[in-house]
Amino acid sequence: MSPAAEVLQRLEGFPQDLSDFVLPELSGRDVDELVVSLDSLARVNDTPEARNAIVQVSTRLPPHKLLEELEIAWMRDPGPALAPVVAELARSLSTGTYDVHAWIKAAANANTDRAREVVGSWGAANFDTFLKVCKDLYSDPSVRLGILNIVQYIMLSVPYTPDTPTASTPMAQLASHDFFPIMLKSLLLDTSNHLFGLGLSALVIMLPFSLLQLRRYIPLLMVVLGRAMCWRDRPFYDAGKQQTVGVTTTPPPAASMDWTLSTTEYEKLAVPTPTEKRVVQLLLVGLYGAWPSNIIAFMRDQPAYFAVKQVAPIYSVPWEEVWEPGQLQARCVPLISDFMLHHSVITHTSSQEMADEKRWERYDPSEFISMAHLMAGGSEDADAMFEFFRLPKVDLDPLEHGAREAEPTVAGSSSDTNDIRRLKVENELLRLESLYNDRLRRQFVHHIGRLHRNSLRFNSDEAEIHNFVNRLKEQAKTIATLTHDLTTQRAEATQAQQKHVKWQEQLRDKVSGFREERRNWMTEATALRTELAEAQVAAKEMRDELGTVKNERFNLQAQLLELAPKVRHIEDYETRMKQLTDAQLLWDQDVAALREARAAAIASQARCAELEAMLRAREKICREQSDTIRRLETRVAIAPSVPVTPSEDDKPREIPDPTFHINVAENVRKRAERLERDNLELTVEVERLRRMTIKDATGTGGGAASLLYGGA
């Protein structure tokens, strides 16, 4: 028996659970034969049970285009989805073998658990590609509700923790993708009540995660809010039909919008459910927590708001005719009357809210949710905080939408079938609500932990302020000690300067004496040189006369004997002059060293004066900071104990903002650290000057001694 025949034999009777079936080893030819056999078997047995058994086998084979239609039909069938089958189909979609557009369109039209899980599993892993396909398919009104349902399923099914980076969440990716403007256009123009409720729910889910990305869509979000507030009590009714009391009509879209409407043609006209009303209220809470000034400006005067924001009309009528005068104010007042005043209303205009790019960088989704609920008075009902993203219970039954079928729902269906279908839908909605409630609880726990850390940090800052006060006291003592040391160093420097002056006077007197003695020696040497020249002339004359006059020879010899001591005396004078010249050179060097020592002493004196001025300035700053700290401590100590005395007008006083005291304490800490560094530098500089002064005094004394006694 061939492997293909063995597999077909195992499929006899179409068992619904083939998880224990082990596929035999198949060659390429066996696989092709088995694929053809499975396709033929599915065409002959066109039942959900047969398709369920065949798909369990086909998903274990390599993806094949021939089996795509069979697997899409299995996805449309109602029934539970097996995890291995879903995983294999998602992997097949990722490989590119199957047409992703056909699968997403079939899943959107089917709206079954299998379709949602298969496309949702693939879409979560390939979210960008999934959104690109949705962008191409969303122009078809018949698939918008199913696509939006799958998008919401992916956003809620992807695991999330408060530590997850916001930019990596599907919500932030959706807000940054080109598909979001198309989804927003549906919220602005479509009149299908089911689609609008589901779209509002998806918008509320992604709002806390995409505040930065949604900044450029703020005016259009205000239009969505206006439509939602009108739809909350009066369902949509298609424009152009016979007018009915208690409905909301939307003008047709402008020709430039190029949009095919999803209408209420095959929907039952019914007031939105309490859950859908809750979604509208939560949208208002989220938008008010993010951009309150824009909401107030929009509700006050819609045409003026859009004129300032330079938003062109998106409907076939101007903005003045979209809503009646005062209509939105009347709908908004009951919803917003219990809200707290948002600080952004005071600090930001509507244009500044749109232009501020760094406003939400320090907020994470959990913190934004907590802040938005507190502004909306959500603390009164703790359970209501976890309904922030409760989904509207819309009927996802494809039989309710005539755009998908030519005929409306067949009358006479059994009540049991309707109850089962309704229970399945409610079960799916409850599961999605449970997923997001668990996510919100984690976010609130994360936010509570962060608040606790901030409280601990505030206590540590207060303790650090006391440490700074003690440090300032210790530094004041150090400054007093340094001031005393500086006075001592200044006195020593003055004494050293006086010694230098005395040494200069003594050296100046010695130099004058040496110079006078040198002049005398030079005069005597000149005279001796003159005499020597005359003696040489005389000796030459004597030598000339020696040959002729012998008698005079004896006289000349006698004169030579008399002049010999003088010659020796002249030589001694020349030796002495050379010694005096060398001594003069040494003297000039000592004088230059003395001048350098004097210049160093003057520079040290100037540096001491500069350091003294710096110390006085630092001491003044320390006194000012100490006074500031004492005033702050007195204010903190007295503020709680002093009773509040009402003024004449009986107006409550504003509680001082503790942020100011925290900032003052932070500045004091920084300035105290800077003073501590400056004090350390001054201490090192004073010690260096003291050592240099002592060294100069010792070196100058040694040089003077050499001048006084070296000549001897």
Secondary structure by P-SEA (a helix, b strand, c coil): ccaaaaaaaaaccccccccccccccccaaaaaaaaaaaaaaaaacccaaaaaaaaaaaaaccccccaaaaaaaaaaccccccaaaaaaaaaaaaaccccaaaaaaaaaaaccaaaaaaaaaaaaacaaaaaaaaaaacccccaaaaaaaaaaaaaaaccccccccccccaaaaaaacaaaaaaaaaaaccccaaaaaaaaaaaaaaccccccccccaaaaaaaaaaaaaaacccccccccccccccbbbbcccccccccccccccccccccccaaaaaaaaaaaaaaaaccaaaaaaaaacaaaaaaaaccccccccccccccccaaaaaaccccccccccccccccccaaaaaacccccccccaaaaaaaaaaaacccccaaaaaacccccccccccccccccccccccccccaaaaaaaaaaaaaaaaaaaaaaaaaaaaaaaaaaaaaaaaaaaaaaaaaaaaaaaaaaaaaaaaaaaaaaaaaaaaaaaaaaaaaaaaaaaaaaaaaaaaaaaaaaaaaaaaaaaaaaaaaaaaaaaaaaaccccccaaaaaaaaaaaaaaaaaaaaaaaaaaaaaaaaaaaaaaaaaaaaaaaaaaaaaaaaaaaaaaaaaaaaaaaaaaaaaaaaaaaaaaacccccccccccccccccccaaaaaaaaaaaaaaaaaaaaaaaaaaaaaaaaaaaaaaaaaaaaaaaaaaacccc
